Amino acid sequence: MAAALVPASAQAAPPQFAFEPAQPRPGQEITFRATSRCSFCTWVWRTDDGASRTDRGSVSPFRHRFTTAGPHTVSLSTREPFGRDETTTVSVTVVNGAPVAAITLSPSAPSPGQDVTFIDASTDPDGDPMTRTWDTDGDGFDDGTAASVTLPAGQVAGRTVRLQVTDIYGAVTVAAAPQIGAAGVTPRLRPFPRVRFVGRVTPRGARLRVVSVTAPAGARIDARCVGKGCPRRIVPRTLKRADTVRLRVLERALRSGTRVRIRVTVAGTIGKFAELRVRRRASPARRDLCVRTPTSAPARCN
């Protein structure tokens, strides 16, 4: 990195000096070099943390390490044989590198019922000491400060385990562990699908004006209608992109006792099941559950 050069003074007498690197980190050695000459002078280096050095006649590079981040001052003074003193002071900003938070899992793909260990793998570019706090239940960083946390895979399935690390200068970063679910513990489809029914009650049942499904890309939508007034066949469809689609084939008058069932699934995830039961002279009854496949039995969402 190029040296940071102290601007030349309007007068020739004040000493000038440069330093490198221009943006040092805490604990990194900084080299200061005088760029002016004075054959008979006494040279005095001083820093705001108490370091100093005196040279007579010729001046050598001055090396120093600041242990704290932020602005610091360094001065160079010259004393001439006839009593004339000149001083130049510059500011050196020591830059703190923020820590890099990271989490590793062991094992990386836990089986159902197996424990999984979340391990702090964070680093700090300056080598500064760090403190850590865990969030294993989504309610804030209050779940321990140990180097690792071990939990049953089922307990954290579908949750995001996070780690917050802070260096001695207060710089904070947060890491999120990969969600568990690839091996046996099945995650929910995200974003979770939404099924919408809009209509009105009729003397014989209900008339549906809008039947829509909002789902992510890759979701398969299967609909079934059982009872009087149902369409003869409803073709399943798979979304190429996240979208809201209308099931217009179901937007019709339906007799009391008719049931409309909609499944939204993606392989390897827990999907959505919605059922609408048409009733006589009453609003339809609705059930919302979870389902794994287009043909599996729905169950309560955990």
Beta strands, then each sheet from edge to edge (+ up, - down):
strand 1: 4-5
strand 2: 17-20
strand 3: 29-34
strand 4: 42-47
strand 5: 52-56
strand 6: 62-65
strand 7: 70-79
strand 8: 85-94
strand 9: 103-106
strand 10: 115-120
strand 11: 130-135
strand 12: 148-152
strand 13: 162-167
strand 14: 172-176
strand 15: 194-202
strand 16: 205-215
strand 17: 220-226
strand 18: 237-238
strand 19: 243-246
strand 20: 253-255
strand 21: 259-265
strand 22: 271-279
strand 23: 282-291
sheet 1: 1+ 2- 3+ 6-
sheet 2: 5+ 4- 7+ 8-
sheet 3: 9+ 10- 12+
sheet 4: 11+ 13- 14+
sheet 5: 15+ 16- 19+
sheet 6: 15+ 16- 20+
sheet 7: 18+ 17- 21+ 22- 23+
end
